[in-house]
């Protein structure tokens, strides 16, 4: 499976930025010889076709590593592909038709799994794996269990073949009636038996003068930022039933689970922030994950033109001046921070909101961690 040139470039930029911006989230505070950073870079290009680069770093003395490959992050099924590799990188040949996970094992320390964060889909939009994030107590979110995405109406037959291997059991679509009608998800093409969950509401009503998104009042970039921050403050309450349903599925163990909205950054971004927080991922890591959309969400001119059509659900946004439109298409940390600030003001903490408003009990939280986190290294 090949991504477009634009997406390939963005994936490379994403991985490079993760090495510098997110290395703190992979640090294990233990003795030398233990991995403290791990990243997989999609280098598929005209110059280096079908290729990925695996990077790692150590806290303390650097030691050789063994590298394993598997179709799922399961030690029982992995196959060694490289032995006693010195340095801090290794090139892997991969045709991207099947998702692979890699286990990097230092000669005298604990190994760790890694995979591509952005799935290499031809028609995917911001489809990302939430695995590999370190929690406050030293565990990691599991790869291959939790996915976030934008609209899925552009997925190709090859994409569905790729996704079918992931075994996604539940799709939580947070979009409105109009959005789902305008860009329908062919959810039947996913894994046989996948459950497709939606809630009925109108985007046009939300964007009217009496709704949460009164776009007619926006004149400047600053107006847009203020209004959008307000949207994020209201979001956990506006979409409470959707988020409650998603958490219920996760507590029940119905995973792998994917959740999406249109851009994969606002409603899905808030959902990802809540899930990662429930799992104990630090706030700065959660915000970094939210902000990745600006690096990986590639909009073609054709997509922009389509979104500006009069009958498109987001035409009001897309017909605004570019500097205003860019506010709504971006993922500045200030917006997700506005959500956190509101939850803390109203409930004392985000975790208190999750427990009270989304009906996630302390025993549910413990179960979520047992299901979606790795053992401590």
Secondary structure, DSSP 8 states (H G I E B T S, - for coil): ----HHHHHHHHHHHHHHHHHSGGGG---S-SSEEEEEEEEE--SSSS-SEEEEEEEEESS---EEEEEESSS-GGG-EEEEEEE-SSEEEEE--SSS--EEEEEETTS--EEE--SB---SS-SS-EE-TT-BBTTS-BB-TTSEEEES--TT--HHHHHHHHTTT--EEEE---HHHHHHS---GGGSSTT-EEE-----HHHHTSTTSS--GGG--SHHHHHHHHHHHHHHHHHHTHHHHHHHHHHHHTT--SEEEE-SSSSSHHHHHHHHHHHHTTB-HHHHHHHHHTHHHH----HHHHHHHTSTTSTTHHHHTS-HHHHHHHHS--HHHHHHHHHHHHHHHSSHHHHHHHHS---HHHHHHHHHHHB----
